[in-house]
Amino acid sequence: YEGLAWGAHVRTYSDVLRIVRKVNHSHFGVALDSFHSLALGDDPAGIAQIDDGKIFFLQLADAPKLHMDVLTWSRHFRCFPGQGEFDVAGFTLKALEAGYAGPLSLEIFNDEFRGSSARRTAADGKRSLLFLEEQIRERRQTEPDSSAKTRARRADLIDPPPAPGLFGVAFIEFAVEGAAEHELAAWLIDMGFRKAGRHRSKDVTLYRQGEAAVVLNADRDSFAQSYFLLHGPAVCAVGLRVDDVQSALTRAELFGCTRYEGAIGPADEEPMIAVRAPDGSLVYLVKQTFEFSDFVDDGAAAPQGRPMRVDHIAQAVPADQFDSWLLYYRAVFGLNPEASWVLPDPYGLVRSRALASANRAVRFPLSFSDSSRTAVARSLSTFAGAGVQHIAFEVDDIFSAVDQMRRRGVALLPIPENYYDDLTARFGLDDDLLERLRGGDILYDRSAGGAEFFHVYTQFFQKRFFFEVVQRKGGYDQYGAANAPVRMAAQAVNQREGAELAWL
């Protein structure tokens, strides 16, 4: 017997339990559904006190927190555990404490799931349950003992290696060929990178600036070549520095990732291990102390630029794959989802949500759009699927960085004058700072606590992706979302003007 969140008389599990006890029949018990309880804000603590053996069935669903009638919410917006904002692990733990050891049923009503690949949906479902088991195990170890826990003796939970410790992005690899390689190399050099070396046995070139490393892979006998043929010039791989490569790989495979090992060159070349991301691109798992030992430095002079590091990597994903990506980053790498944003592009709404490691060393903002005309949607069409839309590099002095990039001819995104008039009204900036921002096309944000964020964008590379340069001051921890509307409007104007010039 199950209570429904929109029921007239029986809504909560307490209502159901009262009737089950009154009927008092061995074939009549409680069916629990996490959505119905958590959507109502019902406290699951009392589930642990349900009579042993009286929980007959356990249905699980997560969901984003929305303000709408609960029936519509239930029928259209459920998702797998770990993809939404409900505490499904806490709910399930209480059922196990009551002695439940039956099946876990995923009862998901979701419009996107109905039209998606059944194989991908099944893989996400399995990954969500494994992630849920791990969360429950961790909760068992941290919550205070209770008498009810003595009944939780029959449910075996997985015990995977912990989520890897992440220490930043070791490198970003682009699949390139011919003219695209030369053009992107010129962009990097103008931004202050130097050509730091070539691979000993492959057509792969390394560019560096401070801690930031970008690899251009034009090797014909490589994963990058097949990626280029399918997607064009695009990020085909990201290298993450982890505390334990083998442990991270074991966890990734346990959570449904496919291992990838590329061809090995000379006998002394160190193999690199990667796992596939949901779009088929690669995430390399490298040691915290990883160095580019297989590259030969060509002795190029260091650039006159500000030292950089990768701040975040923003990805555009199809709307029906957003939840898959979110679960992938949460379960496999232990990234934490941050607040969701709805951003107005001139051609439709863009939804964005970032995931970040606890130490903030790795950040992946994800964006999707239901409109086919937004900048995010257009990026997807050029990528033939999900792809990195922009890469943000952090510097310690953005004004100096912008001056140097401008002198080298970097095509920065023009920001309209009225944006800076609005800044004066919003923040009361002094005239000198305002003019420096205006002169550099630099955007600005400030948190309630006074932390500051400065950022500037390049124009699009072949209408596919762009770069961002940022400076964080005073512990600013967001991404300048308040500036996204003007950035997307400026990009729309810039793209339109570029198309007109091309036609002329």
TAKA-V250251 format. One record per run of one state. SS is the DSSP state (helix for helix, strand for strand, loop for the rest). FROM is the first residue (numbers start at 1). TO is the last residue. If there is no record, write none. Layout:
SS_FROM_TO ; SS_FROM_TO
This chain:
loop_1_12 ; helix_13_23 ; loop_24_29 ; strand_30_33 ; helix_34_39 ; loop_40_43 ; helix_44_49 ; loop_50_54 ; strand_55_60 ; loop_61_61 ; strand_62_63 ; loop_64_69 ; helix_70_76 ; strand_77_79 ; loop_80_87 ; helix_88_97 ; loop_98_103 ; strand_104_106 ; loop_107_109 ; strand_110_110 ; helix_111_115 ; loop_116_117 ; helix_118_142 ; loop_143_146 ; helix_147_151 ; loop_152_165 ; strand_166_175 ; loop_176_177 ; helix_178_190 ; loop_191_193 ; strand_194_199 ; loop_200_203 ; strand_204_210 ; loop_211_211 ; strand_212_217 ; loop_218_222 ; helix_223_231 ; loop_232_233 ; strand_234_242 ; loop_243_244 ; helix_245_254 ; loop_255_258 ; strand_259_261 ; loop_262_272 ; strand_273_276 ; loop_277_281 ; strand_282_287 ; loop_288_294 ; strand_295_296 ; loop_297_307 ; strand_308_316 ; loop_317_318 ; helix_319_333 ; loop_334_335 ; strand_336_345 ; loop_346_347 ; strand_348_356 ; loop_357_362 ; strand_363_369 ; loop_370_374 ; helix_375_383 ; loop_384_386 ; strand_387_394 ; loop_395_397 ; helix_398_407 ; loop_408_411 ; strand_412_412 ; loop_413_416 ; helix_417_427 ; loop_428_430 ; helix_431_440 ; loop_441_442 ; strand_443_446 ; loop_447_451 ; strand_452_458 ; loop_459_460 ; strand_461_461 ; loop_462_464 ; strand_465_473 ; loop_474_480 ; helix_481_503 ; loop_504_504
